Amino acid sequence: HTSDITMQLQRWHCFTAGSRPVALKRCGPAGVGSCTRSQCQRQSSRAHATSSGSLTEPSPSATVPAPSSTFKAALDFKALRDNLEATVENCRRRNSKADPVRTVQLYDEFAQLKLQVDGLRAERNTNASQMKGKLEPDARAQLISHGQRLKEQLAGIEDSLTQVERAMQWEGQRIPNMSHPSAPVGGEEHAATINLVGSQRHFESEGFQPQDHVALAEALDLVDFDSAAEVSGQKFYYLRNAGALLELALVNWAITRVVARGFTPIMTPDLVKASVLEKCGFQPRDSNTQVYSVENSALCLTGTAEVPLGGIYMDKVLKESDLPIKMAAYGHCFRTEAGAAGAAGKGLYRVHQFSKVEMFVLCTPQQSDDLHEELRALEVELFSELGLHFKVLDMPTGDLGAPAYRKYDIEAWMPGLGRYGEISSASNCTDYQARRLNIRYKPAETHASKAEAGPSAKSQKGGAASQGRTEFVHTLNATACAVPRMIVAILENFQQADGSVIVPEVLRPFLGGLAVIQHRDK
């Protein structure tokens, strides 16, 4: 593929956004279906050819697409230009429709226009300073006329600069994070199994065939799908009796465990601004979005507490000594599940609303790899406590959401469904989200240099000692407990021949000592 990439780089000037950019729209709450977390975050695609299919030579006026970003991200366009070939290959491996080549073209146009604007502004200032002295009427008239021409010329170029910058941001924000060198290349089927915990239970030797969680839950009066369908629609549910208590037990158990490991417990808003969702790597305006948007409002229902947790530190500068910051939130998650069908979405496995305990970490770049492994180990510990059989996967490039540099998934064996099902994931997003959320920190040496510089240096406006060098934090997220999937795994793995279900021992203190969920008439 290297030769193909080289040819593309050599011909980069031939590409244009086209005269008919793909329109974007918000998806209302009617969407139904299925989508993996990485697909939820996958960047939207746009056409790169003109409406006739031909390629044209770009110009500042022709290269500006109609869509524009709602915010300005602190993207490193120079680094993109210096590593263009690697970025193009990374997009190919991640099946991304982003166009790094086009982005670099826009960056070069932006840089040229910026030079012109700076030059004209300097010339305008010089012209204005020349008018301050005593001048002959003809000389003053010439300076006034020249100043007017400069003003008009500057206004036109500044308008072009603004449009090109918007287009550059739009294209740049579509580019996914780089991928970890060890991440398998390919689609979901290329996921690498890191380790296998526990073993499958042999129901045949116990003399009965396992039921799926729907049959078990309905027989035990734990769930009501029919009433929920009447009240809210398909893929909603009521939890009842021990089912409702089991959700509360799982949430309290998970929060207790992660708080004991240094995470700060937080209750988050369920509604967030669409711009915050975008900064976290989600696409609320895509036609196949997983996000519910509130009509006539800038608010959206969040699909994960990762979003409001990340937003807490938006536009803030932290001290290195404060890092890492570890947070855990119990929140409600809302997803349109656009495209779901079949047995994979049966019952509680894929729903529009569910509860989840999410972990979120801010740290330095030097800490993020170790913290990613720490999150993975904590997830393994949690699900081992429940007695589940599961496998830990290193997810391939084609399954990574745009923000993820590396992602581990955990899939638990679900005997009633007859397959493994995802119950958790842990992602290292490096500085992808931080550059969009504008979360920075001051390295420790900055504080030391300020102390050494003394009071006089601190008072110098704009000086390095007064401002200090800042860097972007790294962000990580991991699921401690996605309640419906955990209920599926518990019901199907710990069911008994008489239809009852054994409660995992670690949950019993949170259920008032309940050890067995059985029919209410027993």
ZAKEKOL-347795 format. One line per field, with one value per residue (C-alpha): x, y, z. Coordinates in Angstrom, 2 decimals, always signed. Example, Ala and Ser with C-alpha at 12.3 -4.5 7.8 and 13.67 -1.06 7.14 Angstrom:
X	(+12.30; +13.67)
Y	(-4.50; -1.06)
Z	(+7.80; +7.14)
This chain:
X	(+0.00; +3.00; +3.15; -0.57; -0.10; +2.92; +0.92; -1.87; +0.55; +2.09; -1.35; -2.78; -3.33; -5.89; -8.43; -11.36; -14.25; -16.68; -19.55; -22.11; -21.00; -22.96; -25.67; -25.76; -28.84; -29.79; -31.35; -34.56; -35.63; -37.25; -33.99; -33.83; -30.98; -27.56; -24.12; -20.86; -19.31; -16.58; -19.24; -21.01; -17.88; -16.83; -16.32; -18.85; -17.96; -18.12; -17.64; -14.33; -15.23; -17.28; -20.89; -19.80; -17.21; -14.26; -11.31; -10.57; -7.65; -8.40; -8.44; -9.29; -12.84; -13.31; -11.85; -14.24; -17.03; -20.43; -20.27; -18.15; -17.22; -19.08; -15.83; -12.12; -9.89; -6.21; -5.11; -1.44; -1.66; +2.10; +2.64; -0.05; +1.81; +5.11; +3.54; +1.09; +1.93; +1.54; -1.76; -3.15; -2.21; -3.79; -7.06; -7.01; -6.49; -9.33; -11.73; -12.03; -13.39; -11.35; -8.95; -5.61; -4.28; -7.10; -6.56; -2.90; -3.85; -6.19; -3.51; -1.07; -3.71; -4.41; -0.71; -0.34; -3.44; -2.28; +1.03; -0.86; -3.15; -0.23; +1.61; -1.40; -2.05; +1.56; +1.31; -1.98; -0.37; +2.59; +0.24; -1.74; +1.41; +2.50; -0.72; +0.04; +2.57; +2.04; +1.33; +0.49; -3.16; -2.17; +0.09; -2.60; -5.17; -2.85; -2.37; -6.13; -6.76; -4.06; -5.48; -8.93; -7.52; -5.66; -8.84; -10.83; -8.09; -7.61; -11.35; -11.48; -8.46; -9.61; -12.93; -11.08; -8.86; -11.91; -13.58; -10.43; -9.82; -13.36; -12.89; -9.49; -11.04; -13.92; -11.58; -9.03; -11.59; -12.70; -9.26; -9.20; -6.55; -3.41; -3.41; -1.19; +1.58; +0.41; -3.25; -4.26; -5.03; -8.43; -12.06; -13.65; -12.85; -9.14; -9.38; -6.54; -7.38; -5.10; -6.37; -9.27; -10.70; -12.68; -14.39; -17.78; -20.27; -21.37; -25.14; -25.50; -23.70; -26.18; -29.07; -30.71; -30.42; -29.77; -32.51; -31.82; -32.18; -35.52; -37.22; -35.61; -36.39; -40.02; -40.61; -39.10; -41.10; -37.92; -38.70; -41.68; -40.99; -44.63; -45.65; -42.47; -43.22; -46.66; -45.31; -41.99; -41.59; -39.43; -36.08; -37.26; -38.00; -39.21; -37.13; -39.32; -38.94; -35.52; -34.64; -34.88; -32.96; -30.30; -29.64; -29.22; -26.96; -24.73; -24.41; -23.61; -21.16; -19.33; -19.17; -17.93; -15.15; -13.87; -14.05; -11.90; -9.36; -9.10; -11.90; -14.01; -17.75; -19.78; -23.42; -23.57; -26.22; -28.00; -28.28; -25.17; -24.49; -24.02; -20.67; -19.36; -20.40; -18.52; -15.43; -15.47; -15.54; -19.25; -21.29; -24.70; -25.36; -24.62; -27.47; -26.69; -25.98; -26.39; -27.32; -30.79; -31.04; -33.57; -35.59; -35.12; -32.31; -28.52; -28.84; -28.52; -29.10; -25.69; -24.80; -22.16; -21.02; -17.63; -19.01; -20.12; -17.06; -14.73; -16.64; -15.92; -12.36; -13.06; -10.98; -9.02; -5.28; -4.29; -1.15; +0.90; +0.83; -2.97; -2.69; -3.91; -7.50; -9.72; -13.51; -16.35; -19.93; -23.23; -25.28; -28.10; -27.17; -29.37; -28.60; -30.66; -29.00; -29.41; -29.32; -29.88; -31.75; -31.90; -31.12; -28.05; -30.36; -32.75; -34.12; -31.80; -28.72; -29.28; -31.62; -32.25; -31.76; -29.64; -27.61; -23.82; -20.92; -18.17; -14.56; -12.76; -9.14; -7.09; -3.32; +0.02; +1.17; +3.80; +1.14; -1.50; -0.18; +0.28; -3.13; -4.72; -3.30; -4.51; -8.05; -7.98; -6.74; -9.47; -12.16; -10.77; -10.83; -14.44; -15.83; -13.77; -15.42; -18.79; -17.60; -18.09; -16.24; -14.89; -12.16; -10.10; -9.56; -7.13; -9.42; -8.29; -7.93; -11.18; -13.19; -11.70; -13.82; -12.25; -10.87; -9.30; -5.56; -5.98; -9.04; -9.56; -12.96; -14.18; -16.71; -18.52; -19.87; -23.67; -24.87; -28.52; -27.55; -24.89; -22.10; -19.76; -21.15; -19.37; -19.79; -17.03; -14.34; -11.32; -9.84; -6.76; -7.66; -4.26; -4.72; -7.52; -10.32; -8.13; -7.23; -10.93; -12.02; -8.96; -7.76; -4.13; -1.68; +1.49; +4.45; +6.28; +9.39; +7.25; +6.53; +10.19; +11.34; +8.90; +10.26; +13.85; +13.02; +11.89; +9.21; +10.55; +10.28; +6.77; +5.61; +6.77; +3.62; +3.55; +6.90; +7.57; +7.94; +4.53; +2.57; +4.37; +4.47; +1.35; +0.67; -2.50; -3.56; -4.37; -7.85; -8.93; -12.32; -13.47; -16.74; -17.05; -20.61; -23.08; -26.15; -28.32; -25.41; -24.37; -27.91; -27.89; -24.59; -25.68; -29.06; -27.74; -24.59; -26.04; -29.44; -30.52; -32.55; -35.68; -35.49; -34.03; -30.81; -27.94; -26.86; -23.07; -21.75; -20.24; -23.68; -25.55; -24.67; -26.23; -29.41; -30.14; -28.53; -30.60; -28.76; -31.25; -33.72; -36.67; -40.32; -42.29; -44.63; -41.74)
Y	(+0.00; +2.33; +3.00; +3.86; +6.30; +7.89; +8.40; +9.98; +12.35; +13.32; +14.14; +15.83; +19.11; +17.44; +16.80; +19.05; +18.93; +19.11; +21.39; +19.29; +18.44; +15.74; +17.32; +16.59; +16.37; +15.56; +12.19; +12.34; +9.82; +7.50; +5.75; +2.04; -0.41; -1.66; -0.16; -0.91; +1.78; +2.38; +2.86; +5.34; +7.47; +6.83; +9.99; +10.97; +10.69; +13.25; +13.05; +14.26; +14.52; +17.14; +16.47; +15.38; +13.00; +14.92; +16.36; +20.05; +22.28; +23.81; +27.47; +29.25; +29.83; +26.30; +24.45; +25.68; +23.16; +24.28; +22.39; +23.83; +22.76; +24.19; +24.70; +25.21; +22.33; +22.79; +20.35; +20.05; +20.65; +21.01; +17.56; +16.22; +17.65; +16.21; +12.75; +12.76; +9.36; +7.61; +9.41; +8.40; +4.78; +4.98; +6.24; +3.36; +0.82; +2.33; +2.46; +6.20; +8.47; +11.37; +13.00; +14.00; +15.03; +17.52; +18.78; +19.51; +21.32; +23.55; +24.10; +25.28; +27.64; +28.88; +29.54; +31.50; +33.60; +34.23; +35.60; +37.90; +39.10; +39.74; +41.65; +43.82; +44.54; +45.63; +47.84; +49.33; +50.14; +51.78; +53.82; +54.91; +55.96; +58.09; +60.09; +61.22; +63.85; +67.20; +66.56; +68.45; +67.98; +66.00; +63.67; +63.09; +62.40; +59.80; +58.07; +58.07; +56.58; +53.97; +53.12; +52.60; +50.25; +48.31; +48.05; +46.65; +44.26; +43.08; +42.50; +40.24; +38.16; +37.93; +36.55; +33.93; +33.14; +32.58; +30.27; +28.25; +27.91; +26.63; +24.10; +23.11; +22.54; +20.55; +18.25; +18.03; +17.08; +14.14; +12.53; +9.71; +9.27; +7.37; +3.67; +1.84; -0.07; -3.32; -2.93; -5.70; -4.50; -5.30; -5.64; -6.99; -10.56; -9.78; -8.96; -10.56; -12.54; -11.37; -13.74; -16.03; -15.99; -18.93; -21.58; -22.34; -24.10; -27.52; -27.52; -30.88; -32.62; -31.00; -32.43; -29.36; -26.92; -23.24; -20.71; -17.24; -14.25; -13.20; -16.47; -16.49; -12.86; -13.10; -16.33; -14.79; -11.56; -9.48; -7.57; -6.26; -5.67; -5.51; -2.59; -0.72; -1.20; +0.36; +3.26; +4.03; +1.74; -1.20; -1.78; -0.28; -2.25; -2.15; -3.91; -5.33; -6.98; -8.62; -7.26; -3.67; -4.59; -6.30; -3.08; -1.11; -3.82; -3.85; -0.07; +0.11; -2.79; -1.25; +2.24; +0.83; -1.11; +1.72; +4.35; +2.03; +2.19; +5.98; +7.09; +10.11; +9.28; +11.74; +11.99; +13.56; +15.34; +13.19; +16.15; +17.74; +20.30; +18.90; +20.71; +18.78; +15.50; +16.50; +17.42; +13.94; +12.34; +11.62; +12.77; +14.10; +15.61; +12.51; +10.86; +7.52; +9.04; +7.08; +10.31; +11.50; +15.26; +17.53; +19.34; +23.11; +22.88; +22.58; +19.71; +15.97; +12.92; +11.48; +7.94; +7.54; +9.40; +9.74; +12.89; +14.92; +13.71; +14.99; +18.24; +18.98; +20.04; +21.64; +24.82; +24.30; +24.22; +21.71; +21.22; +18.12; +17.34; +16.98; +14.21; +11.59; +12.59; +9.51; +9.86; +7.34; +8.22; +6.44; +7.71; +6.91; +6.19; +6.82; +5.42; +5.28; +1.95; +2.78; -0.35; -3.12; -6.25; -9.94; -12.04; -9.95; -7.23; -9.52; -8.59; -6.56; -7.00; -3.94; -1.23; +2.49; +3.40; +1.80; +2.55; +2.36; +3.02; +4.64; +5.39; +8.38; +9.43; +12.54; +12.08; +13.06; +11.47; +9.54; +7.97; +6.95; +3.55; +2.31; +3.64; +1.87; -1.41; -0.51; +0.02; -3.29; -5.09; -3.47; -4.60; -8.15; -8.05; -6.83; -9.44; -12.20; -11.30; -11.99; -15.43; -14.81; -16.55; -13.95; -13.08; -9.89; -8.63; -6.16; -4.57; -4.11; -0.83; -1.25; -1.45; +1.59; +4.69; +7.93; +8.98; +5.63; +5.02; +1.53; -0.29; -3.43; -5.13; -7.73; -10.26; -12.56; -15.98; -15.91; -19.53; -18.70; -16.64; -19.21; -16.70; -14.19; -10.69; -7.41; -6.24; -3.67; -1.70; +0.38; +2.98; +5.17; +8.28; +10.00; +13.75; +13.37; +14.51; +16.91; +18.90; +19.34; +19.93; +22.15; +20.42; +21.22; +20.89; +22.69; +20.31; +20.29; +21.94; +24.98; +25.59; +25.09; +27.55; +30.18; +29.87; +30.14; +33.16; +35.23; +37.92; +40.24; +37.55; +36.64; +40.21; +40.34; +40.27; +37.34; +36.04; +32.31; +32.56; +34.24; +32.10; +28.75; +26.00; +23.84; +20.45; +18.55; +15.83; +12.30; +10.88; +7.30; +5.69; +2.28; +0.59; -0.68; -1.95; -1.71; -2.90; -4.66; -6.66; -7.66; -8.83; -10.89; -12.54; -13.20; -14.69; -16.94; -18.15; -18.75; -20.21; -23.50; -26.42; -25.22; -21.78; -19.98; -17.94; -17.96; -14.43; -13.88; -13.77; -10.27; -8.82; -10.36; -7.64; -5.12; -7.25; -7.61; -11.04; -12.47; -15.58; -17.00; -15.32; -17.67; -17.71; -15.56; -18.43; -20.48)
Z	(+0.00; +0.33; -3.39; -3.43; -0.57; -2.24; -5.44; -3.45; -1.73; -5.06; -6.44; -3.36; -5.19; -7.46; -4.70; -3.92; -1.46; -4.36; -5.15; -3.28; +0.26; +2.03; +4.17; +7.89; +10.07; +13.60; +14.20; +16.21; +18.84; +16.32; +15.35; +16.16; +15.74; +16.60; +16.71; +18.47; +20.68; +18.09; +15.41; +17.70; +17.66; +14.08; +12.07; +9.41; +5.73; +2.97; -0.79; -2.22; -5.90; -7.71; -8.62; -12.09; -10.64; -12.08; -10.15; -10.25; -9.33; -5.91; -5.08; -1.81; -3.01; -4.36; -1.37; +1.30; +2.00; +3.27; +6.61; +9.38; +12.88; +15.84; +17.74; +17.15; +18.25; +19.08; +16.39; +15.47; +11.73; +11.36; +12.89; +10.54; +7.54; +8.78; +9.30; +6.43; +4.97; +8.34; +8.95; +5.54; +6.25; +9.72; +8.21; +5.73; +8.50; +10.53; +7.56; +8.09; +5.36; +6.69; +4.22; +5.76; +2.35; +1.93; +5.46; +4.75; +1.54; +3.55; +6.18; +3.50; +2.13; +5.65; +6.29; +3.05; +3.74; +7.30; +5.98; +3.64; +6.43; +8.78; +6.06; +5.24; +8.91; +9.37; +6.26; +7.54; +10.89; +9.14; +6.98; +10.05; +11.93; +8.96; +9.24; +12.80; +11.77; +10.08; +6.40; +3.23; +2.19; -0.94; +1.08; +3.69; +0.97; -0.59; +2.80; +3.41; -0.03; +0.48; +3.91; +2.40; -0.24; +2.45; +4.52; +1.62; +0.59; +4.16; +4.63; +1.57; +2.56; +6.20; +4.96; +2.89; +5.88; +8.10; +5.59; +4.95; +8.69; +9.19; +6.41; +7.83; +11.26; +9.75; +7.86; +10.67; +13.28; +11.12; +11.31; +13.91; +16.55; +15.62; +16.53; +19.00; +17.17; +18.80; +17.80; +15.38; +11.87; +10.40; +11.41; +14.60; +13.60; +13.96; +17.67; +19.63; +22.77; +25.59; +28.25; +29.09; +32.62; +34.00; +31.90; +30.40; +32.62; +31.30; +31.73; +29.98; +32.83; +35.22; +33.26; +31.73; +28.85; +29.72; +29.03; +27.73; +30.05; +28.56; +29.46; +32.90; +33.69; +32.58; +34.50; +37.64; +37.16; +36.95; +33.76; +31.79; +28.11; +26.99; +29.20; +28.28; +24.59; +25.12; +27.18; +25.43; +22.40; +21.47; +23.21; +26.49; +29.64; +33.22; +35.88; +38.65; +42.04; +42.38; +38.92; +40.16; +43.31; +41.22; +39.25; +42.48; +43.90; +40.81; +40.83; +44.54; +44.32; +41.35; +42.88; +46.20; +44.48; +42.26; +45.02; +47.14; +44.28; +44.38; +42.04; +42.99; +42.81; +40.73; +39.66; +36.21; +34.08; +31.52; +29.11; +27.61; +24.91; +21.41; +21.19; +24.23; +22.61; +19.47; +21.46; +23.01; +19.54; +19.08; +16.07; +17.16; +13.71; +11.63; +9.72; +11.45; +14.86; +18.08; +19.89; +20.83; +20.27; +21.98; +19.32; +19.17; +21.69; +21.76; +24.24; +23.68; +25.86; +26.65; +25.59; +28.31; +31.44; +29.74; +28.08; +31.12; +33.05; +30.34; +30.23; +33.91; +33.09; +29.70; +29.12; +32.34; +33.08; +35.77; +37.82; +37.08; +40.80; +40.56; +37.97; +37.52; +38.22; +38.53; +38.41; +38.44; +37.55; +37.77; +34.86; +32.49; +28.89; +25.85; +22.38; +19.20; +18.29; +14.61; +12.47; +15.04; +14.12; +14.91; +17.97; +18.84; +20.14; +22.02; +25.43; +27.66; +25.50; +23.28; +24.54; +24.14; +27.81; +30.50; +33.61; +33.72; +36.07; +34.01; +34.95; +33.45; +33.94; +33.18; +33.28; +31.77; +28.50; +30.45; +32.68; +30.16; +29.01; +32.59; +33.61; +30.65; +31.91; +35.42; +34.14; +32.29; +35.40; +37.50; +35.07; +35.15; +38.94; +39.04; +36.67; +38.28; +41.61; +40.02; +38.92; +35.21; +32.41; +29.98; +27.53; +27.23; +23.69; +22.14; +19.58; +15.96; +14.10; +12.17; +15.40; +17.13; +17.60; +16.40; +19.83; +20.80; +20.45; +21.91; +23.24; +25.28; +25.22; +27.69; +26.42; +28.85; +27.97; +27.79; +27.59; +26.93; +23.89; +23.01; +22.46; +24.05; +24.48; +25.19; +28.80; +29.05; +27.26; +28.28; +25.93; +25.93; +23.92; +24.40; +23.71; +21.11; +23.43; +25.42; +22.28; +21.56; +25.16; +25.70; +28.88; +29.65; +32.50; +33.57; +33.77; +37.11; +35.64; +34.78; +38.44; +39.31; +36.65; +37.90; +41.43; +40.19; +37.98; +40.97; +41.38; +38.67; +36.00; +37.13; +36.54; +32.92; +30.81; +28.42; +29.62; +29.86; +33.61; +34.02; +31.58; +31.80; +29.22; +29.09; +27.54; +26.79; +29.20; +28.10; +28.74; +29.36; +29.92; +31.06; +32.00; +35.55; +35.13; +32.23; +34.14; +31.51; +30.07; +33.62; +34.38; +31.17; +32.15; +35.76; +34.88; +32.13; +33.91; +37.37; +36.47; +38.07; +36.77; +38.60; +36.94; +39.96; +39.80; +42.30; +43.28; +43.12; +46.66; +46.32; +45.50; +48.42; +50.96; +48.55; +48.26; +51.96; +52.04; +49.16; +47.88; +45.37; +43.03; +42.65; +41.75; +44.18; +45.07; +46.47)
